[in-house]
Amino acid sequence: MTENSPAIVDADVGFRLIPEQASAHAAEVDHLYYALMGLSGVLVLVLVGLIVGFTWRYHHHSRRPRGPAVAERTSHRIEIVFACGLLLFFFGVFAWAGQLYLQLYRDSPADLTINVVGKQWMWKVYHPDGTREINTLHAPIGERIRLRLTSEDVIHSLSVPALRLKRDAVPGMYTSAYFTASKAGEYRLFCAEFCGDAHSRMRGRVILMPPDDYQAWLRRNGSEAGPAEEGKALFSSYGCSGCHRTAPQAPAPALDGIYGRVVPLADGSTLVADEAYLHDAIVAPQKHVVAGFQPIMPSYAGQISESEIIQLIAYLRSLKAGDWRRESATEAE
């Protein structure tokens, strides 16, 4: 850390009825929670009050008249007004909660994307420069962070109460969660989905720090090779380059410039080559067969880990159109 930066302290020690607010949206999440609790409390008081009131009014020794029930009152304005008012209030809360949910989980531009892989029973974290962590997540404050989540075995759920963040990590797919940290400190990280007999031990910490300190931490802990370089080595070691090449009679399509490109499929449909498409192309290649090619690629499910898939995708994302052609020309020279 720099000399003038605040010390990183555990801001989430001990029992707290309401967790520390450490993200830009934490206060709004709390306000929604208080509104729901307040509405629930009012309804409970009304219902309990009516029960207690009628119980007292018509208890066993009461001399109140108990004649036959007669529908003397034909107007139901009170009930209608109460029901309509309650309905409008709930619609308002729904709109508020829906807007907040979209703000937290809808795909949108981010300053930094960090990959998180759940595995019985740990969280593996991969930073863009190749820095890796287990059960610890370092992140800068003041920047919009995207967590791209997946799992290697069963469904896990990443939960950071101080950030008011909870998102499932599902095997075979990517989910995203966003946050903008507002307060430096060390906070607790949990798995909020029962994932096995050691579920309770699947916990860690989130360390939020100023951007300059985060960059300094990366320089101290970064690996020599970034994820794209490691992905390139995996691409060769798994023999992918034998089929995916620019030769006219290549049995598989060239992949340079693939990320973000519209891919025509054999069934006449098209897909945008994003992370999910590239993931499926590795573990379930028969799911989306590219037009003009035969479905001959074997599945690598069970042979390649999610961590390696992340590195392969990083390599494919780094490729620009014509990269392989230029590399081949260089090698020929």
N, C-alpha and C positions, 0 to 999 in steps of 0.2 A: 504494500500500500504506500501511497505517497505520504509525505511528512505531515501535510495538513488535512488529510482525509480522516473521517471519523472511524473509530475502531469498530471492528465487526464484533458485535456482542450477540449473545443468544437472547433475542427479544421475545421468545415464546416459551420461557421456562415456567414450570409450575402450572397449577390449575387456573384456567381463565374461563369465565362464563361465556364471554364473547372473545374470539381470537383477535390478536393484533391486526390492525388494518395496514397492509403493506403494499397495496396495489391501487391504481387509479380508480378502479371500479368497485373497490371493497365497500366504500361508504354507501354506494347506490344499492349493492346487494343487501347490506344491512338494513337500509331503509325499507326495501321490499319485504324483508323478513319481519321487521317491526310492524309493517302495515298488515301482513297476514296474521301475525300474532294478535294485534289489536282487534281486528275484525273477528277472529275466533273467540277472543275474550268477551267481546260484546255479545256475540251470539250465545255463548255459554251462560253469561249473566242473565240475559233475557229468558232463556229457556229454564234455567234453574230457578230464577225469580218467579216465573209463572207456576212452576211445579210447587215450590215452597208456599207461594201465596194461595193457590187453590187447596193445597194440603191443609194449611192453617184455617182457611175459610170454611172448609167442609170436613173438618176432622170429626172423629166419632161422636164427641160430646157436643158438637156445635148445634145450635138451634136454628141455623140457617134453613130456609125452605128448600126442600128437595123434591119439588113437583116434577111431573113428567117433562122431558125435553120437548119444547115447542118452538118451532122455527118462527119466532115472532119478528125477528129482524131479517129483512130481505136484502139490505144493503151490505156489501162486502168491501166497501171502499178502504177500510183500514188494512185488511189482508192484502188487497191488490196493491195499494201504495207501498206496503212493507216489502212484498215480494218483488215488485218492479224496482224499487230502490236497491234492494239487495242484489238483484240481477245486474243492474247497471254498475254497481260497485265492483262486482266480481269481473265483469267485462273490462272495466278499467284496470284492475289488477292484472288480468290476463294480457292486455295490451302492453302494460308496463313490463311484465315479466318476459313477454315475447321479444320486445325491443331489446331488453338487456341480454337475453339469450343469444340473439343474433349478433349483438355487439361482441360477445365473448367468444362465439364459436363459428361465426361465418368466416369463410376464407377471405382474407384481405391482405394487402401488402404489409410486410413486417420488416423491421430493421435487422433482425437476426433470427435464423432458424436453427433450433437445437433438436437433434434426434434423441428420443428416449425409447429404450427397449425394455419391456418387462419380462422377467424370467423368474421362475421359482428358484430362490426367493430373493430377488435383488432388482434394482433399477440400474441399467447401464445407459450412460449418457455420452453422446458424441457431439462435440462442438464442430463448427464449420472448418476449423483449421486442422482437425484431426485429434485434438485433445480429448482424452477419455476420462470418465469418472465412473465410480460405482457407488450408488446410494448417496451421492452428493451432486447437487446442481448449482454451479456458479452462474450468475447472470448479472448484467449491468442494470442499474436503475435508470429510469427516464427514457428507455428505448422500448419499442413494441417488440415483444418476443413471441415467436411462434414455436410451440412444442409440437413436433411431429411424432406421434406415438404409435407403437405397434407392440406385439408380444410374440415370444418364441414358443409358448406352450398353451396356456389357458388365458381366460380373460382376466386382466388386472385393471385396476382403476387408480390413476395417479391423483392424489388429493393433497393440496397445500392449503390448509385453512386460512393462513394469513393472507394469501392471495385470493381467497374465495374462488378457488379453482378446483374442479374435479372433472376428470375425463377418462373414459374407458380406453384401455389398450387391448385391441382385439387381434387375435392371430389371423394372419393372412390379409390384413388391410391396414390402412393408415387413417388415423384420426388426428385432428389438430385442436389445439387450445391456445389461446392468446392471453397475454397479460402485459401490463406496463407497470413495473415495480416503482414504488414511490418512496420507499424507506429502506435504507441499508440495514443489514442485520442478518442473523441466522435464524431460520424458521424450520418448523417440522414438516416432513414429507411422509405420507402414508400410502399404503395400498388400501383402498376403500371397498374392494371386492374380495369376498372369500375365495381364496385361490389354492387352498391346500392346508395341510396340517401345520405348516410353519408360516401361515399368513400373517400372524401377529408380529413376526420378526421382519417383515418386509417393509421397513421404514428407513428414513434417511433424513437429510437436511437440505435446505435451500439456502445458499449464501448469496445475498444481494449486496452489490458493491458499486461504487461510482465507476463510470465507464473507463476512466484512466486506470483504475486499479484492476478492472477486469482484463484490460489489454495487457497489463503487466503480469497478471496471473497466467494468461495464455502464453506469454513469452517464456515464463519460467517452467511451465508444465507441458507445452506443446510437443508433439511428436515430430520426428524428422520428416516423415512423409505425410502429406495431407490425404484426406479420404479419396480424392480423385486419383492420386498416384497409386494408392493401395488398390483401388478399384481396377486400374489399368493392369496391374500385376495379376489380379484375380481373373480378369478377362482373358488373359493369355494362359494362365495355369489351368483354368477349366476348359480350355480348348475352344472358347467362343470365337476367336479370330479365324479359326479354320473354316467356318461357314459364313460368318458375317463379314463379308469383304466386298470390295468394289468391282470384282471381276464380273464380266458379262454373264457367265454361267454359274454364278455363286448360288448355292442352294438356299441361302437366307438373305434377307435384305441388309444393306449397309446401314449402320446405326449412327454415323456421324450426322449431327444436326437433327437427331430424332426427337429430342426433348421439346415439347411444345408444338410439334408438327401434327397436322391432321393426317391420320393414317387410314387409307382405304382398306377395308376388310373383305374377305372372300365372300361373305354373305351379302355384300352390297352396301353395308352400313359403313360409317366412319367413326373414328375415335380420336380424341386428342391425346397425344402421348405424354401423360403426366406421371407422377410417381406411382399411382395405383396401376396404371397400364403397364409400366415397366416391371413392377413387382409381379403382376399376373403373367407377363411374358416369360419370366424366369421360373416361377413355380407352377404355373398352369398354362403352358404355351398353346394348348389346344382350345383355350377359351376364346381367343381372338386371333384367328389365322389371317395373316396379311394377304391381300389380293395378289395373285400371280405366283404364290409360293405354296409348296406342299406342306402339310402338317407333319413334318418329320422331326421337329425339335423335341427332345426328351424333357421330361419335367425334372427340375432340380430340387423339388420339395423333399425335405429330409436330408439332402446332401449338402445344402448350403445354409448357413445361419442367417438370421435377420441382420446381424451386424455386417456380414459380408455383402448382403443385398444392398444395404445402405451405401456401402463403398462402391459397389458396381453402379448404382444409380447416380452417385456423385460423379463417377467417371463419364457416364453417358450424358449427364447434364453438361459436362465441360466440353463435349465435342461440338464443334461447329461444322457446318456443311463444307465438305471438301477436305477436312482434316486428314482422313485416311489416304486420299489421293495424293496429298502433298507429302505425307510420310512415305508412301510407296515410291514417289519420285525421288525423295531424298536418299532412300535406301538403295535405289537403282544406281544413283550417281556414285 
